[in-house]
Amino acid sequence: MLKRLGIEDNLQFALTLCILTVIVVTTLGNSGGAPWAFFTYRTALLLLAVLSIAGCRRAGERISSFFLGAAGLLLALMVISVLRIQGSHFEGLYLWYKYVLFACAFLGLAKYSRYRSPIWKGFLLGAITAVGLVYVLQDLITKKYPVAGFSPNNTDYFGTFLLIGLAVALAAAVFGQDLRWRAAAGVSGALTLFGIFKTTSRGATLAAAVMIVILAIRGRNRIARPVWLMLGLLFLVAAIVSSPYLIQKFTDRGEHDPYNYARIEIWRGALPIIAHNPIFGVGFGQYFHISKRYTLPIDGAVARYLKRAQMAHSEYLQHVAEQGIPAALILFSLLGYLIYLVWKRAGNAWPEQRIFHEAALLTAAGVGLHAAVDNCWTIPVTASALIVLSMADPLPLAKKESWRTWTAREVALAAVLLGAAYVVSTLIPGMGLYYNDMGHQAYDRNDYAKAEQYHLKAIRIAPDNPLFLDNLGMVYLQASIDRKNPALLVPAHTYLARAISACPQSLEPHIHMETLLLRSLSGDPARDSALYREIIQVDSEMLTIDPYVPFPRKNLAGAYYNLGDSAEAFKQVQLAIHYEPNYVPGYLQLASWYADSGNVVANRQYTAAATTIVEKYRNFKPTEIYEAILLGRPTLPGDTR
């Protein structure tokens, strides 16, 4: 059975298991983010790298020293970018190790697979298409729309993953040798394309169209032009018939969704971030935090700042912003050079190997094009795309002059270094994430004692992780509210303050600290003066991170007002209204303060403005808490905004 799959020995069998594990597990557990999935796929990547290197140690070629040097320089620039992050480096190093593991696994597998059987390669690439189809059929059978597969929160991610399966199927259908397999690949490609339409992803649909055009050009000697024209017509008809909402998204210019065509504004928002940090960037994972101060408003909606991009909606802009221009240019140059080598070698490849070159080129075209308009290089996409590319002989190689035999001491040292790398890249962050996840589950069950235990364990593993610190602070805060125990506000304050210190640019710990301080107010101006000053400090820091959300600005104004600085209080509420003109509580707050000062005219003016907004949106049904608070509608019990 193994021979029929092209598996020739135990090492190749182990490699096959590792590759299949990476393909499948990265699509599970929130796209590989669940602790067990994190452990599994990172362990498989490390094993994949080690086994691949062991399997090709006798090969007559080595990877170009210049290429490896450029890759090493890239990783060095990336880690410098991480170390420059203010506060904790946990998140940045977490992402950096991901790149290192993927790079090592890819280089090893690409070198190992160069002379392997096309049957084995075809089996692995077929598995990628099969995994995508399983998700598509599952959603179609259960009548889920849009089809989201493993990414229910963002169908674009699943659409990008399907592009890889589509590339494999199309390449096999056009360049395959066996008619039966070509027919099967054609059916798989049609189903995968249908799945892409059903995701309603505009970017993935356009990328699929470009892939088909590229395939038609490269396969013009394999299939006649009239057939391609007919397939193009079927593509258009299928898109229109199968997904009317997709067509609506293409034709909508803001009539149904004002955010539908905000991409250009989002890209414009990325440019100042790049301009302010051109050399080393803001660091891995920091765009999410930094981008809030560069958010542009979306007019034509109840809330101008409801939807925050928090990503560049372009992998290229995001990488430039987070890594800096030099590192991003090296990264894109290395990837581009590998794709160039695949394209160059495709014309001279043996007929049975041509499929893998074409699949790699189509994958690069589809995933690369979609990446221009979205952040779609998720863990499943990265894993499967690199596996497809590794099968296409992409590496720059040089002749190996001699083989070197490792001594027992060198083998032992390498094993120790690998073990250490596994501990810092996988074991430590994985254990922290595991206990943090267990704490979340206990918190959701209102079992605050267990939640406290698990979060404390996570913090012992990663003492400076702002997420773990913030989560424990929230456990104490919620327990204080539910148990009516003010004493628990003290440890809540301690851990939230540590979270803010660990990640000063993160908004969430500031929001939670503001909530804690507002709940700590007693109503006695003399006793509360210190709390008001701390509220001013926390809200000022919060508004440095995100100047546009009106709720903390109103709370900041309230603190100033209670400390006697009414001029600053009025200024802050007026600024909140300037950013969000439909902020009803802001108008009412000003009306109240003007009434206190005896200004009847201003009181009536702001009361009338609030009434006008309420009447205008009387029949509007908020779909977000943000909108409800903005319009002064009832919200969740205990909401302080």
C-alpha positions in Angstrom: 0.0 0.0 0.0 2.8 2.5 0.9 4.6 1.7 -2.3 1.5 2.6 -4.3 1.6 6.1 -2.6 5.3 6.5 -3.6 6.6 5.9 0.0 9.9 4.1 -0.2 11.2 3.8 3.3 10.4 4.5 7.0 11.9 8.0 6.9 9.6 9.0 4.0 6.7 7.5 5.8 7.5 9.6 8.9 7.8 12.7 6.6 4.5 11.9 5.0 2.8 11.8 8.4 4.4 15.1 9.4 3.3 16.8 6.2 -0.3 15.5 6.5 -0.4 16.6 10.1 0.7 20.1 9.2 -1.9 20.3 6.4 -4.8 19.0 8.5 -4.0 20.3 12.0 -3.4 23.9 10.9 -7.0 24.1 9.7 -8.3 22.9 13.1 -8.7 24.6 16.4 -9.3 28.1 15.2 -6.9 27.9 12.3 -4.1 26.4 14.3 -4.5 28.8 17.2 -5.9 26.4 19.8 -3.2 25.1 22.3 -3.3 21.5 21.2 -3.2 22.5 17.5 -0.3 24.9 18.2 1.7 22.1 20.0 0.9 19.6 17.2 1.7 21.6 14.1 4.9 23.3 15.5 6.2 19.9 16.6 5.4 18.5 13.2 7.3 21.4 11.5 10.4 20.8 13.6 10.3 17.1 12.9 9.7 17.8 9.2 12.8 20.0 9.1 15.0 17.5 11.0 13.8 14.4 9.0 14.1 16.2 5.7 17.7 17.2 6.4 18.5 13.7 7.5 16.9 12.3 4.3 19.0 14.4 1.9 22.3 14.5 3.8 23.9 12.4 1.0 22.6 14.6 -1.8 25.1 16.0 -4.3 23.9 19.5 -4.0 23.6 22.1 -1.3 21.5 25.2 -1.0 23.2 28.4 -2.2 25.2 30.1 0.5 24.1 33.5 -0.7 20.4 32.5 -0.4 20.9 31.1 3.1 22.8 34.2 4.1 20.0 36.5 2.8 17.5 34.3 4.8 19.7 34.6 7.9 19.9 38.4 7.5 16.1 38.5 7.1 15.6 36.6 10.4 18.1 38.8 12.2 16.3 42.0 11.0 13.0 40.5 12.1 14.3 39.7 15.6 15.7 43.2 16.0 12.3 44.5 15.1 10.8 42.4 17.8 13.3 43.4 20.5 12.5 47.1 19.8 8.9 46.6 20.9 8.1 48.6 24.0 7.2 46.2 26.9 6.7 42.5 26.5 8.3 40.6 23.6 6.2 37.5 24.0 3.9 38.0 21.1 6.6 39.2 18.8 8.9 36.2 19.5 5.9 33.9 19.3 5.4 35.1 15.6 9.1 35.1 14.9 9.5 31.5 15.9 6.6 30.7 13.6 8.6 32.1 10.7 11.8 30.3 11.7 10.0 26.9 11.9 8.2 27.4 8.6 11.4 28.5 6.9 13.4 25.5 8.2 10.7 23.0 7.3 10.2 24.5 3.8 13.9 24.5 3.0 14.4 20.9 4.2 11.3 19.6 2.4 12.1 21.4 -0.8 15.6 19.9 -0.9 14.4 16.4 0.1 11.5 16.3 -2.4 13.6 17.2 -5.5 14.1 13.7 -6.7 11.1 12.0 -5.1 8.4 10.1 -6.9 5.7 12.2 -8.6 3.2 9.7 -7.1 4.2 10.8 -3.6 4.2 14.5 -4.5 0.8 14.1 -6.1 -0.6 12.3 -3.0 0.5 15.2 -0.8 -0.8 17.9 -3.0 -4.1 16.0 -3.5 -4.5 15.9 0.3 -4.6 19.8 0.3 -7.4 19.8 -2.3 -9.2 17.1 -0.4 -9.1 18.9 2.9 -10.6 22.0 1.3 -13.3 20.0 -0.3 -14.2 18.3 3.0 -14.9 21.7 4.5 -16.8 22.9 1.4 -19.0 19.8 1.3 -19.6 19.9 5.0 -20.9 23.5 4.8 -23.0 22.8 1.7 -24.6 19.8 3.2 -25.4 21.7 6.4 -26.6 24.6 4.3 -24.2 27.2 5.8 -24.0 30.4 3.9 -21.5 31.8 3.2 -19.2 28.8 3.2 -16.6 29.6 5.8 -14.9 26.2 6.5 -12.4 26.5 9.3 -12.6 30.4 9.5 -16.2 31.3 10.4 -15.1 34.8 11.5 -13.5 35.7 8.2 -14.5 33.8 5.0 -11.6 35.4 3.1 -9.2 33.2 5.0 -10.9 30.0 3.9 -11.3 31.4 0.4 -7.5 31.8 0.2 -6.9 28.3 1.4 -9.3 27.0 -1.3 -7.2 28.9 -3.9 -4.3 26.5 -3.2 -6.5 23.4 -3.7 -7.8 25.0 -6.8 -4.3 25.5 -8.1 -3.4 21.9 -7.5 -6.6 20.6 -9.2 -6.3 22.9 -12.2 -2.6 22.1 -12.8 -3.5 18.3 -12.6 -6.5 18.7 -14.9 -4.5 20.5 -17.7 -0.9 19.0 -17.3 -1.7 15.5 -16.0 -0.8 12.4 -18.0 -3.6 10.1 -17.0 -7.0 11.0 -18.4 -8.9 9.5 -15.5 -6.9 11.5 -13.0 -7.3 14.6 -15.2 -11.0 14.2 -15.1 -11.1 13.7 -11.4 -8.9 16.8 -10.9 -11.3 18.7 -13.2 -14.3 17.8 -11.0 -12.4 18.6 -7.8 -11.4 22.0 -9.3 -15.0 22.8 -10.3 -16.2 22.0 -6.8 -13.4 24.0 -5.2 -14.2 27.0 -7.4 -17.8 26.7 -6.5 -16.7 26.7 -2.8 -14.8 29.9 -3.5 -17.9 31.6 -4.9 -19.8 30.5 -1.9 -17.4 32.1 0.5 -18.4 35.5 -1.1 -14.8 36.5 -1.0 -14.2 39.1 -3.8 -10.5 38.9 -3.5 -10.4 35.1 -3.7 -12.8 35.2 -6.7 -10.7 37.7 -8.6 -7.6 35.7 -7.8 -9.2 32.5 -9.1 -10.1 34.3 -12.3 -6.5 35.4 -12.8 -5.3 31.9 -12.1 -7.5 30.5 -14.8 -6.3 33.1 -17.3 -2.6 32.2 -16.4 -3.4 28.6 -16.8 -5.1 29.2 -20.2 -1.9 31.0 -21.4 0.4 28.4 -20.1 -1.7 25.4 -21.2 -2.7 26.8 -24.6 -1.0 23.8 -26.2 -2.9 21.3 -24.1 -6.4 22.6 -24.4 -7.9 24.5 -27.4 -8.8 28.2 -27.2 -12.6 27.7 -27.7 -12.6 25.4 -24.7 -11.0 28.1 -22.6 -13.5 30.7 -23.8 -16.3 28.3 -22.9 -14.8 27.7 -19.4 -14.5 31.5 -18.9 -18.1 32.0 -19.7 -19.1 29.1 -17.4 -17.0 30.8 -14.6 -18.9 34.0 -15.0 -22.3 32.3 -15.1 -21.5 30.1 -12.1 -20.5 33.1 -10.1 -23.7 35.0 -10.8 -26.0 32.1 -10.3 -24.4 30.4 -7.3 -23.7 33.5 -5.2 -25.9 36.6 -5.8 -24.5 38.2 -2.6 -21.0 38.0 -4.1 -22.2 39.9 -7.2 -23.9 42.4 -4.9 -20.6 43.0 -3.1 -18.9 43.6 -6.4 -21.5 46.1 -7.6 -22.1 47.8 -4.2 -20.5 51.2 -3.9 -21.6 51.9 -0.4 -25.3 51.8 -0.8 -25.7 48.6 1.3 -22.5 48.6 3.3 -20.4 51.8 3.6 -17.4 49.7 4.6 -17.5 47.7 1.4 -15.1 49.9 -0.5 -12.9 51.2 2.4 -9.8 49.4 1.3 -8.1 52.4 -0.2 -8.7 54.4 3.0 -7.3 51.5 5.0 -4.2 51.3 2.8 -3.7 55.1 3.2 -3.8 54.6 7.0 -0.9 52.1 6.7 1.4 54.6 5.0 2.0 56.9 8.1 2.9 53.8 10.2 5.5 52.8 7.6 6.8 56.4 7.3 7.3 56.7 11.1 9.0 53.3 11.4 10.8 52.7 8.0 13.8 50.7 9.0 12.8 48.1 11.6 9.0 48.6 11.6 6.7 48.5 14.6 7.4 44.8 15.4 5.4 41.6 14.8 1.8 41.8 16.0 2.0 45.5 16.8 0.0 46.8 13.8 -3.1 45.7 15.6 -2.3 48.2 18.4 -0.6 51.0 16.5 -3.1 51.2 13.6 -5.9 52.6 15.8 -4.5 56.1 15.9 -4.3 56.1 12.1 -7.9 54.9 11.5 -9.9 57.0 9.0 -13.6 57.6 9.4 -16.3 55.9 7.3 -19.1 58.4 6.7 -22.6 57.3 5.8 -23.1 55.1 8.9 -24.5 55.7 12.4 -21.0 55.3 13.8 -17.9 56.6 11.9 -15.4 54.6 13.9 -17.3 51.4 14.6 -15.2 49.1 12.4 -11.5 49.4 12.9 -9.3 47.7 10.4 -6.6 46.8 12.9 -4.8 45.2 9.9 -3.5 46.7 6.7 -5.7 44.6 4.5 -2.6 43.9 2.4 0.0 41.5 3.4 2.6 43.5 1.7 1.8 46.7 3.5 1.5 44.9 6.8 4.9 43.2 6.5 6.5 46.5 5.6 4.8 48.2 8.6 5.7 45.5 11.1 9.2 44.4 9.9 10.5 47.6 8.2 11.3 48.2 4.6 14.6 46.4 4.4 13.4 43.1 6.0 10.2 43.2 3.9 12.1 43.8 0.7 14.4 40.8 1.5 11.4 38.6 2.3 9.6 39.5 -0.9 12.8 39.2 -3.0 13.5 35.7 -1.7 10.0 34.5 -2.3 10.0 36.1 -5.7 13.3 34.5 -6.6 12.0 31.0 -5.6 9.0 31.5 -7.8 11.2 32.7 -10.7 13.2 29.5 -10.4 10.1 27.4 -10.5 8.9 29.3 -13.6 12.3 28.9 -15.3 12.5 25.2 -14.6 8.9 24.4 -15.5 9.7 24.4 -19.2 12.4 21.8 -18.8 10.7 19.6 -16.3 9.8 16.0 -17.1 6.1 15.7 -18.2 5.2 13.8 -15.0 6.8 16.6 -12.9 5.3 19.6 -14.8 2.1 19.5 -12.6 4.0 20.5 -9.5 5.7 23.5 -11.2 2.4 24.7 -12.6 0.6 24.1 -9.2 3.3 26.2 -7.5 3.0 29.0 -10.0 -0.8 29.1 -9.8 -0.6 29.0 -6.0 1.9 31.9 -6.0 -0.4 33.9 -8.4 -3.6 33.2 -6.5 -2.3 33.7 -2.9 0.0 36.5 -3.9 -2.8 38.5 -5.6 -5.3 38.0 -2.8 -2.6 39.1 -0.4 -2.5 42.5 -2.1 -6.0 43.3 -0.9 -6.3 41.3 2.3 -4.4 39.8 5.2 -4.8 36.2 4.2 -1.4 34.5 4.9 -2.9 32.6 7.9 -1.2 29.5 9.3 -3.2 27.0 7.2 -2.5 29.1 4.0 1.2 29.5 4.8 1.6 25.8 5.6 -0.2 24.4 2.4 1.3 27.1 0.1 4.8 26.3 1.2 4.2 22.6 0.8 3.0 23.1 -2.8 6.0 25.3 -3.5 8.4 22.9 -2.0 7.4 20.2 -4.4 8.3 22.3 -7.5 12.1 22.2 -7.2 12.3 25.9 -6.1 15.7 26.1 -4.4 18.9 27.7 -5.8 21.5 24.9 -5.5 25.2 24.5 -5.8 27.3 21.4 -6.1 28.5 19.9 -2.9 32.2 19.3 -2.9 32.4 16.8 -0.2 30.3 15.0 2.5 31.1 15.7 6.2 30.6 13.1 8.9 29.4 14.4 12.2 31.1 13.3 15.4 29.1 12.0 18.3 29.8 15.2 20.2 28.4 17.3 17.4 25.3 15.2 17.1 24.8 15.6 20.9 25.3 19.3 20.7 22.8 19.6 17.8 20.3 17.5 19.8 20.6 19.9 22.8 20.2 22.9 20.6 17.2 21.5 18.9 15.7 20.6 22.2 16.3 24.2 23.5 14.7 25.6 20.3 11.7 23.4 20.8 11.3 24.5 24.4 11.4 28.2 23.7 9.5 28.1 20.4 6.8 25.6 21.3 6.8 24.2 24.8 6.9 27.4 26.8 4.4 29.5 24.8 2.3 26.4 24.3 2.0 25.6 28.0 1.2 29.3 28.7 -1.5 29.3 26.1 -2.9 26.0 27.4 -3.3 27.3 30.9 -4.7 30.6 29.7 -7.3 28.8 27.6 -8.2 26.6 30.6 -8.6 29.8 32.6 -10.9 31.2 29.9 -13.1 28.2 30.0 -13.3 28.3 33.8 -14.1 32.1 33.6 -17.0 31.3 31.2 -18.4 28.9 33.7 -18.1 31.6 36.4 -15.7 29.3 38.3 -13.4 32.2 39.3 -11.3 30.1 41.7 -10.3 27.7 38.9 -9.8 30.6 36.5 -7.5 32.3 39.0 -5.4 29.1 39.4 -5.0 28.5 35.6 -4.2 32.1 34.8 -1.6 32.2 37.7 0.0 29.1 36.1 0.1 30.8 32.7 1.7 33.9 34.3 4.4 31.8 36.0 5.3 30.4 32.6 5.3 33.8 30.9 5.4 36.5 33.6 5.4 39.4 31.2 2.6 38.3 28.8 0.1 41.2 28.8 -2.8 39.0 27.7 -2.3 36.6 30.6 -2.0 39.5 33.1 -5.1 41.2 31.7 -7.1 38.0 31.8 -6.3 37.4 35.5 -7.1 41.0 36.3 -10.5 40.6 34.6 -11.1 37.4 36.7 -10.7 39.4 39.9 -12.7 42.3 38.5 -15.7 40.1 37.5 -15.5 38.2 40.7 -15.6 41.4 42.7 -18.7 42.5 40.8 -20.5 39.1 41.0 -19.6 38.5 44.7 -20.0 42.2 45.7 -16.5 42.0 47.2 -14.6 45.3 46.8 -11.5 43.7 48.3 -11.0 41.8 45.0 -10.5 45.1 43.2 -7.0 45.4 44.7 -5.5 42.3 43.0 -7.5 43.3 39.8 -5.8 46.7 39.8 -2.4 45.1 40.4 -2.6 42.7 37.4 -4.3 45.2 35.1 -1.5 47.7 35.9 1.1 45.0 35.1 -0.7 44.3 31.8 -0.6 48.0 30.9 3.1 48.1 31.8 3.8 44.9 29.7 2.1 46.3 26.6 1.6 50.1 26.9 0.3 50.3 23.3 -2.6 47.8 24.0 -6.1 49.2 24.3 -7.8 46.3 26.2 -6.0 46.6 29.6 -6.6 50.3 29.6 -10.4 49.7 29.0 -10.5 47.2 31.8 -8.6 49.5 34.1 -11.0 52.3 33.3 -13.9 50.1 34.2 -12.3 49.1 37.5 -11.6 52.7 38.4 -15.2 53.8 37.6 -16.6 51.0 39.7 -14.3 52.0 42.5 -15.9 55.5 42.8 -17.8 56.1 46.0 -19.6 59.3 45.2 -17.7 61.3 47.8 -15.7 63.9 45.9 -13.0 64.1 48.6 -12.4 60.3 48.7 -12.7 60.0 44.9 -10.2 62.7 43.9 -7.3 60.3 43.7 -9.4 57.9 41.5 -10.4 60.8 39.2 -6.7 61.7 38.7 -5.9 58.0 37.9 -8.9 57.9 35.5 -7.4 61.0 33.7 -4.0 59.2 33.4 -5.5 55.9 32.1 -8.0 57.6 29.7 -5.3 59.9 28.4 -3.1 56.9 27.7 -6.0 55.2 26.1 -6.8 58.1 23.8 -3.2 58.3 22.8 -3.6 54.7 21.5 -7.1 55.4 20.0 -8.1 59.0 19.8 -11.4 58.5 18.1 -13.6 56.3 20.4 -15.9 58.7 22.3 -16.7 56.7 25.4 -13.4 57.1 27.3 -13.2 60.7 26.2 -16.5 61.3 28.0 -15.3 59.5 31.1 -12.1 61.6 30.9 -14.2 64.7 30.7 -16.2 63.6 33.7 -13.1 63.2 35.8 -11.9 66.7 34.8 -15.3 68.1 35.6 -15.3 66.5 39.1 -11.9 67.9 39.8 -13.0 71.4 38.9 -11.5 71.8 35.4 -14.7 72.4 33.6 -13.0 74.0 30.6 -11.1 70.8 29.8 -14.2 68.8 30.5 -16.3 70.7 27.9 -13.4 70.5 25.4 -13.1 66.7 25.7 -16.9 66.1 25.2 -17.0 68.5 22.3 -14.1 66.6 20.7 -15.9 63.3 21.3 -18.9 64.7 19.4 -16.6 66.0 16.7 -15.4 62.5 16.0 -18.8 60.8 16.4 -21.5 63.3 15.6 -24.3 60.9 16.6 -23.0 60.5 20.2 -26.3 61.2 22.0 -24.9 60.9 25.6 -22.2 63.4 24.7 -24.8 66.0 23.7 -26.9 65.2 26.9 -23.8 65.6 29.1 -23.0 69.0 27.7 -26.7 70.0 28.1 -26.6 68.9 31.7 -23.4 70.9 32.4 -24.7 74.0 30.7 -27.8 73.7 32.8 -25.6 73.5 36.0 -23.8 76.7 34.9 -27.1 78.5 34.1 -26.7 78.7 30.4 -30.2 77.9 29.3 -29.7 78.6 25.6 -26.8 76.1 25.3 -28.7 73.6 27.4 -31.6 73.8 24.9 -29.3 73.7 21.9 -27.6 70.4 22.9 -30.8 68.8 24.2 -32.4 69.6 20.8 -29.4 68.1 19.0 -29.6 64.9 21.0 -33.4 64.7 20.4 -32.9 65.2 16.6 -30.5 62.3 16.5 -32.8 60.0 18.5 -35.7 60.9 16.2 -33.6 60.3 13.1 -32.6 56.8 14.2 -35.8 55.9 16.0 -36.3 52.8 13.7 -32.7 51.9 13.5 -31.9 48.6 15.2 -28.3 48.5 16.4 -26.3 45.4 15.6 -23.3 46.3 17.7 -23.0 47.5 21.3 -21.0 50.4 20.1 -24.0 51.7 18.1 -26.4 51.2 21.0 -24.1 53.2 23.4 -23.7 55.9 20.7 -27.4 56.4 20.4 -28.0 56.2 24.1 -29.9 52.9 23.9 -30.1 50.4 26.8 -27.0 48.2 26.8 -25.7 45.4 28.9 -26.2 45.7 32.7 -23.2 47.4 34.4 -21.8 49.0 31.2 -20.0 52.1 32.3 -19.6 53.8 29.0 
